[in-house]
Amino acid sequence: MHRPKALPAILWAGLISGGLDITAALAVYGFFGLKPVRLLQGIAGGLLGPRTFEGGLATAFLGLLCQFLIAFSAAAFLVEHAVVSGFLYGVAVYFFMNRIVVPLSAATKYPFSFKMMFIGVVIHMFCVGLPISLMIRRFST
């Protein structure tokens, strides 16, 4: 299906969902004591491995860029049935990132926690999948 306004839709959806997702992550992990720079460095750790924590603000910024690159990429895939597909897509993104990307990356591995998995899935449903799908539907027609 040809959608002449797809690029602006993808940009808006990526910006909004990336912003919501990183804000939620900073709030949740901050509540558990993780500092913002360390969290962002952890995202860059998928590319850099443990040395990411030696990079200061540069690797934190790289982590933020990775966060938004992922959000823009995810936004390119959702258009129809926004609410249902958004929730399902959020769940799929969470499990894809945490069960495929992170284990294959150089990022630090942490033990499984059902509580953190549940929090992560809910965040990805409401802060990644749903905003992306609603923005794509709204701005791509």
JOGIBEL-V615589 format. One line per field, one symbol per residue. ss: DSSP state (@ for helix, = for strand, . for the rest). A space follows every 10 residues. Layout:
ss->???
This chain:
ss->.....@@@@@ @@@@@@@@@@ @@@@@@@@@@ @....@@@@@ @@@@@@@@@@ @@@@.@@@@@ @@@@@@@@@@ @@@@@..... .@@@@@@@@@ @@@@@@@@@@ @@@@...... ...@@@@@@@ @@@@@@@@@@ @@@@@@@@@. .
